[in-house]
Amino acid sequence: MRIMSWVLSVATSLVIGQVCQQPALAGPMLDAAVPGDEIRIGSVMPYTGPLAAFSSIGRAEAAYFDMVNEHGGINGRKVRLISYDDSSDPAIAIEHTRQLVEKDEVLLIFGSFGTASNFAVRPYLNEKQIPQLFVASADEAWNAPDAFPWTMGWQPQSRREGRIYANYLKAFYPERRIAVLWQNDQFGRDMLRGLQESLGSDALMIVSDTTFDISDKSIDTQIALLQSSGAEILLFDGSPAIAALALRRMAEIGWHPVFILDNASASIANSLRPAGLENSIGVISTTFLKDPGDAAWKDDIDVKEWMYFMDRYYPDGDKSDSNAVFGYAAAATLVEVLKQCGDDLSRENIMQQAENLKAFPVPLGLPGITASTGPNDFRPIKQMRLVQFDGQSWQLIGDVIDSAFQEK
């Protein structure tokens, strides 16, 4: 298995080198010559490009399956993950997804990253009746079992996250002026929509909002505009790299609003450390997973197992990278579904078992947060908790919030 991990690392470099020239023909991260007793799984990830910070999700998932295989696999079968790089380009995602299904003959697509890329491939996968499980995107569209019965999300939804922030702000910062800096796409719009919905008549608290593109190298103009609005609170919804730029720029100009950071970018490794940990003290976000760097969890069995996993199976990974935690927990959820399948690995049964998670204790999930699904509920994880950064780790605020209660 250690050899396989080394091959994975080398093959990843080869894929990255090939994608720009021949995205549809690039070789998989793992050898596609798969014996019949293996479970072949496909994914598409941004290993390069503006969202490459999220590539550690895919790398952690591959390492998790290495660990599973070393311990005998799933019901006696080994798992093989075939993963391609789409550089966050939906057109490339379509080409790679078709290749995974038609050439690599994967059983299912698991955890592919990104809202736009997953929207692009969803019609194809549902037409082919290929499970598109645990999409790595917080869009509420993945909970549409009637229209798209082969597609299921995993993490809490961005729109619900926006509602959680609205309730927090009304409770602790009433009548404060709010500014919003959001990524100019569906991902960014969802959280703003949830914020506005739950603020209701208090939406007038939002005195300014402006957007950025994921490829932007500077957001000085946007920060100046938002500062001039007189806002005392800034809600950010976008990628980790831009979050780091925002935090650093605010420190440079001496603007210190209450800073609320979307869960997807609440990575110490990819957002807060590049911004400067001293500039990130007090940042508020949400989470549903433990922060292994928090001393409060040092004796926690989940965290001890995570530390061992990182040392043995993903030694090049960053233990402060919440995306690696995300990949570990998502992979464990898929393994639970496949275990429930027993010897029936038909695609129909895989979806049936994915719809039959009953309070599954997700590894590294915060206490009280589990994964549950049903035929009409394709939202495995519905709860979150508010957290605040103290300069070293994320500290919990308040109780578990069930985002289902935020619905109108």
C-alpha positions, 0 to 999 in steps of 0.5 A: 500500500505504501508503494500504491501511495507513491504511485498515486503521487507520481501519477498525479503529477503526470495528470497535471502535466497532461490536462492542459493539452489533452484534458479528455485523454489524460491518464487517471491517477491510478492504473485503470487495469482493475481486477474484477474483485475491486470496486472502481470509483471515479472522481473529478477534482481541481488538482490545478487552477484557482481552486487547487486548494481543494485538491487535498479533498481528493488526495485525502480520499485516495489515502483513506481508500489506501487505508481501507484496502490495507485492512482488507477492503470492503466486504473482501473487495479492494477500492480503486479511486480513478481521479482526474483534474478538471482545473475547475473547468466544467467543460473538462469535467464533462469530458473526464466524467464521460471517460470515467463512465465509458472507458474506465467503467467506474461503478459510481462517481464520488465526491467530485468537487465544485458547483458548476462542474457537478451541474454540468455532469448531473444530466448525463449521470442521471440519464445513464443511471450512474450514482453521483454520490456525496457531491463536494458542493454545498448547493441545495440543488443536490437535494432533488430526488424526484428530478435527479434520483442518482445525485446526492450531496453531503455537506450542509447547504450554503443557503442554510449556512447564510441563514445561520449567520443571519440569526447569529447577527440578529442576536449578537450584533443587532442594527449593525451595518453589514457588507457582503463580499461574494464569489460571482457564481452560484456558490456565492449567491446561495449564501447571500440569498440565505442571509437575506431570507433570514434577515427578513425586514432587517435585510436593510442592515446590508448596506453594501455587497460586491463580487469577485471572480475566482481568478482575481489576484487583487481585491483591494478595490472591493475592500475599499468600496465595502469599507467606505459603506461604513459596514461594521460586519463583513460576510465573505463567501468565496475561495480560500485564496481570496479570503486570505487576500481580504483578511490581509488587505483589511489588516493593511488598511486598519479596517477591523469589522466582524469578519464572517468566513464561509465554511468552505474556506475556513481552512487554517492552512489555506486561508488563515495562515496565508492571511497571517494568523494574527490578522485572523483572530476573531474570525467567525465561521461554521463547521460540522467537523472537529479541528484536529489542531484544537487542544480540546480534542487531543485525547479524542479517539477520532482525532488520534485515529486521524493523526495516525492516518495522516502520518501513515497514509497521507504524510505529505498532507497538512494536518491543519487543512480542513479540506483533508478532514473533509475528504477523510470524513466523506470517504468514510461515509461512502465506505459505510454505504458500500458496506451496507450494500453487502454482496449486491453492488448493483447501482440501484442498491448503492443508491438505495443504501445511500438513501438509508443512512441512519444517524451514521457517526461521521468520523471527526464529526462534532458531537451530535452531528451525524449523517442521515438520509431517506428516499426524499432527503438527499442531505446527509449532514444537516447540522453545523456549529458556529466557531471563532478563531483564537489565533491557533484553532477554531473554538466552538460557539453555542450549540449544534444548529440543525440547518433544517430548522432554518427553512421557511 
